[in-house]
Amino acid sequence: MNMDQRDEEIWRLRKEGATFSQIAKRFDISSGRVEQICCRRQDRIDNFDKWPPLKKLLPVRVQNVLIKAFGNEEILKNPERLASMGHDVFLTWRNFGRKSAKALVDALESLGYTVSRGTMMTDPICELIQRIGRSILRKYFDYSTKYSVDDVEYIPVVRLIIEGIAEEMKSSGMLEPNCKDVAERLKAFNRSLYQNIWVKHAKEDEDPDEEPFDLKKEYELAKYTFDYVYKHKKHPPNRGF
């Protein structure tokens, strides 16, 4: 039984008259957690017609990751913005796996939005190598974030990892276009990780007395910085503009 099925069963038992304590004992969770699940389900019934389309279509677990990634529920009212990011970016969000990404893509496309699915490759070997590469880069990204590794130390190592993967593919007899394609996809994946943490820090440093937070500008500035350091192994000029 998955989480959604469990929550459905909890709601059924509650409607049949079971107490929070009885349900909690059956599922080995706290009474408070049972109450929270039931209140959330009642809210869904009472306010469903007022909800934005994405909140109606997406599983709660996917909604929660989106809210955590963007800081509030406003993102559920902006499907166009999510669609413009694409499948690759979805996979950079913590606790947002392929199943969650598919649920989000399906929901957006059901609303008429086109979502880039660039992360999928036709060659199964290339797809496997790409997945392994993403896992390695994610681990290194988490390490670098935890220990506050400077960009000019972190990003050049990312480049070495990606180039090493591409060179190994080439030495194994894989076609040059495939090697370059995987390298570009891995670079784009890591750039997205970098942009996400950049925006998070920018929000934390936001000064209410200055200009309103410009998400698009911060994403572009993060992209420029990542690409510059990736190529030149040093901070770009006018880094703080």
C-alpha positions, 0 to 999 in steps of 0.5 A: 500500500502506497501513501495515497492508498493509505490516506484513502483508507484512513479517510474511509475509516474516519468516515465510518466512525473510527477515532483518530487513536484507533486509526493511528494504532492500525497504521502505526502513526500518531493520532496527530498525523491521522487528524492532519490527513483527515483535515487535509482531505476535508479541506479538499472536499470543501474548497476543491472548486476554488483551487488552481488546476495544478492543486486539483491534478497533482498528488499531495506529495508532488505539491509539497515538494513544489511548495518547498522548492519555491517557498510557497503555494503560489507556484501551483497557480503558475503552470506556465512557469513550470512548463517553461523549466522542463523535465531536466530542471524538475529532476534537480529538485530534492525528493523529486524523482522520475515518478514525480516528474512524470506526474507534473509533466502529465498534469501540465500537458493535460492543461495544454502546456508543452513541457520539454522532455530533453532528459530522455535519450533514445540510446539506452546505454547513453541514458544509463550513463547519463543517469549515473552521471547525474547521480555522481554530480548530485552527490558532489553538489550536495557535498560542495553545498554542505561544506561551502566549497567556492565556485572556482573550486566546485565548478572546475571539478564538475567539468572534469567529471563530465569530461571524464565520463565523455572520454570514457564513452569515446574510448569504449567505442561510442559515437562522438555525437553521443558523447557530446550529447551526454556531456551537454546534458550533464552540464545542463543538469548541474547548471540547474542544480547551481541555479536552484541553490543560487536562487535559494541564497538570493532569497535568503539575502533579499533586502526588503528596502531594495528592489523586489526579488527578480527570479528571472534575473537571478536565474540568468545571473546564475547561468552566466556565472556557472558558464563563465567559471566552467569555461575560465576557471575563475569568477566572472568580472562584475560578479555582484552586478 
